[in-house]
Amino acid sequence: MRHEQFGTEVVRIHRGQRLHLENDSRWIHIIGAGRGGHLRPPGAAPVADLRLMQQNDSYVTGRWNVPGTYYLTCSVHPEMTVKVVVTR
């Protein structure tokens, strides 16, 4: 993550993999399932709760076991949304 943006707009992973999120800015981010800064229950996304990330914080999600398309967003920076595509 950089200031007010993810390093990429789309992440493609295989079923069973994890995502490693790292904040390489000095800004706070509150990351969770959702889009456009609107957080929602994670559903099948393995993001157990909201992650408060500050400078140099990192977070590894659980395993993404259900193929599909998911979104993670930052409630502090609504323009920060990353699409996670999980394939078989």
C-alpha positions as CSV (number, residue, x, y, z in Angstrom):
1,M,0.0,0.0,0.0
2,R,1.1,3.5,-0.8
3,H,-0.5,6.7,0.3
4,E,-4.2,6.5,-0.7
5,Q,-3.7,3.6,-3.1
6,F,-2.8,-0.1,-3.4
7,G,0.3,-1.0,-5.4
8,T,-2.0,-2.7,-8.0
9,E,-5.7,-2.6,-8.9
10,V,-6.1,-6.4,-9.4
11,V,-4.5,-9.4,-7.6
12,R,-4.8,-12.9,-9.1
13,I,-4.2,-15.8,-6.8
14,H,-4.9,-19.5,-6.8
15,R,-7.3,-21.2,-4.4
16,G,-5.5,-21.9,-1.1
17,Q,-3.1,-19.0,-1.3
18,R,-2.8,-16.1,1.1
19,L,-2.4,-12.4,0.5
20,H,0.4,-10.4,2.2
21,L,-0.5,-6.7,2.6
22,E,2.2,-4.3,3.5
23,N,1.9,-0.6,4.3
24,D,5.0,1.1,2.9
25,S,3.7,4.6,3.5
26,R,3.4,6.6,6.7
27,W,-0.4,6.8,6.5
28,I,-2.9,4.8,8.5
29,H,-5.2,2.4,6.6
30,I,-8.2,0.4,7.9
31,I,-8.5,-2.5,5.5
32,G,-11.5,-4.9,5.2
33,A,-13.8,-6.5,2.7
34,G,-15.8,-4.0,0.6
35,R,-15.5,-1.4,-2.1
36,G,-15.1,2.4,-2.3
37,G,-14.3,2.8,1.4
38,H,-17.5,1.0,2.4
39,L,-16.7,-2.0,4.6
40,R,-19.0,-5.0,4.8
41,P,-19.0,-8.5,6.3
42,P,-16.3,-10.5,4.5
43,G,-18.5,-13.4,3.3
44,A,-16.1,-16.0,1.8
45,A,-13.1,-13.7,1.9
46,P,-10.6,-14.8,4.6
47,V,-10.3,-11.4,6.2
48,A,-11.5,-12.0,9.8
49,D,-11.9,-8.4,10.9
50,L,-10.8,-4.9,10.1
51,R,-7.1,-4.5,9.9
52,L,-5.7,-1.2,11.3
53,M,-2.4,-0.7,9.5
54,Q,0.1,2.1,10.2
55,Q,3.6,2.7,9.0
56,N,5.5,-0.5,8.3
57,D,2.6,-2.8,9.4
58,S,1.9,-6.0,7.5
59,Y,-0.9,-8.4,7.5
60,V,-1.3,-11.9,6.0
61,T,-4.8,-13.0,5.2
62,G,-6.2,-16.5,5.8
63,R,-6.3,-18.9,2.8
64,W,-8.6,-17.9,0.0
65,N,-10.3,-21.2,-0.5
66,V,-13.4,-20.2,-2.5
67,P,-12.8,-19.2,-6.2
68,G,-14.4,-15.9,-7.2
69,T,-13.9,-12.2,-7.2
70,Y,-13.6,-10.3,-4.0
71,Y,-12.7,-6.7,-3.1
72,L,-10.7,-5.2,-0.3
73,T,-10.9,-1.5,0.5
74,C,-9.7,1.1,3.0
75,S,-12.3,3.0,5.0
76,V,-10.0,5.9,5.5
77,H,-9.2,6.3,1.7
78,P,-12.3,5.4,-0.3
79,E,-10.4,5.5,-3.6
80,M,-8.4,2.5,-2.3
81,T,-10.0,-0.7,-3.5
82,V,-8.2,-3.8,-4.8
83,K,-9.9,-6.6,-6.7
84,V,-8.9,-10.1,-5.7
85,V,-9.5,-12.8,-8.2
86,V,-9.2,-16.4,-6.8
87,T,-8.9,-19.1,-9.4
88,R,-8.9,-22.9,-9.1
